[in-house]
Amino acid sequence: METVSVTTARQNLGAWLARAAKGEEIGIISGSQIIALRPVVVTAADYAFQEYGLKPDEMNRITAKLHEEVSTAAAIPYLGSLADALAQAGDADEKVSSPSKGSARPRASGNRRRASLIT
């Protein structure tokens, strides 16, 4: 394992991350600990839970609803003019259901959460 100080890692973080992504073992010395850089597999379910607090059953329900709406939506032909396409669409936008009040879950925290690259 190649180890570097926090200062060295900060100066060229992109290169260290690229090397770790290729499988090299890279460690950053922080105090008396070595923190390893390594890729982490993130699935859509993990992301939905981390970012929005959605559980798998809720995600499945939302996915099914989206597939239903997409499969029943009418295509609006684009003829080179956005104004013409919108006029031809008429009330097509009214046919798309809007979320019901209270259907969105609050985020796990008020601030945007970022995935930790250092474990």
Contacts in CASP RR format, 6 or more apart in sequence:
PFRMAT RR
TARGET T0000
AUTHOR 0000-0000-0000
METHOD contacts of the structure
MODEL  1
METVSVTTARQNLGAWLARAAKGEEIGIISGSQIIALRPVVVTAADYAFQ
EYGLKPDEMNRITAKLHEEVSTAAAIPYLGSLADALAQAGDADEKVSSPS
KGSARPRASGNRRRASLIT
1 25 0 8 1.000
1 26 0 8 1.000
1 27 0 8 1.000
1 34 0 8 1.000
1 36 0 8 1.000
2 24 0 8 1.000
2 25 0 8 1.000
2 26 0 8 1.000
2 27 0 8 1.000
3 26 0 8 1.000
3 27 0 8 1.000
3 28 0 8 1.000
3 29 0 8 1.000
3 34 0 8 1.000
4 16 0 8 1.000
4 26 0 8 1.000
4 27 0 8 1.000
4 28 0 8 1.000
4 29 0 8 1.000
5 28 0 8 1.000
5 29 0 8 1.000
6 28 0 8 1.000
6 29 0 8 1.000
6 30 0 8 1.000
9 16 0 8 1.000
9 28 0 8 1.000
16 26 0 8 1.000
16 28 0 8 1.000
16 37 0 8 1.000
17 37 0 8 1.000
17 117 0 8 1.000
19 26 0 8 1.000
20 26 0 8 1.000
20 37 0 8 1.000
20 38 0 8 1.000
20 39 0 8 1.000
21 39 0 8 1.000
23 38 0 8 1.000
23 39 0 8 1.000
25 36 0 8 1.000
25 38 0 8 1.000
26 36 0 8 1.000
26 37 0 8 1.000
27 34 0 8 1.000
27 35 0 8 1.000
27 36 0 8 1.000
27 37 0 8 1.000
28 34 0 8 1.000
28 35 0 8 1.000
28 37 0 8 1.000
28 118 0 8 1.000
29 35 0 8 1.000
35 118 0 8 1.000
35 119 0 8 1.000
36 118 0 8 1.000
36 119 0 8 1.000
37 117 0 8 1.000
37 118 0 8 1.000
38 119 0 8 1.000
40 115 0 8 1.000
40 117 0 8 1.000
40 119 0 8 1.000
42 115 0 8 1.000
44 59 0 8 1.000
45 56 0 8 1.000
45 59 0 8 1.000
48 54 0 8 1.000
48 59 0 8 1.000
49 55 0 8 1.000
50 108 0 8 1.000
50 113 0 8 1.000
50 115 0 8 1.000
51 107 0 8 1.000
51 108 0 8 1.000
51 112 0 8 1.000
51 113 0 8 1.000
52 105 0 8 1.000
52 107 0 8 1.000
52 108 0 8 1.000
53 105 0 8 1.000
53 107 0 8 1.000
53 108 0 8 1.000
54 62 0 8 1.000
54 105 0 8 1.000
58 105 0 8 1.000
69 96 0 8 1.000
69 97 0 8 1.000
73 95 0 8 1.000
73 96 0 8 1.000
74 92 0 8 1.000
74 95 0 8 1.000
76 85 0 8 1.000
76 88 0 8 1.000
76 89 0 8 1.000
76 92 0 8 1.000
77 85 0 8 1.000
77 88 0 8 1.000
78 85 0 8 1.000
79 85 0 8 1.000
79 88 0 8 1.000
107 113 0 8 1.000
END
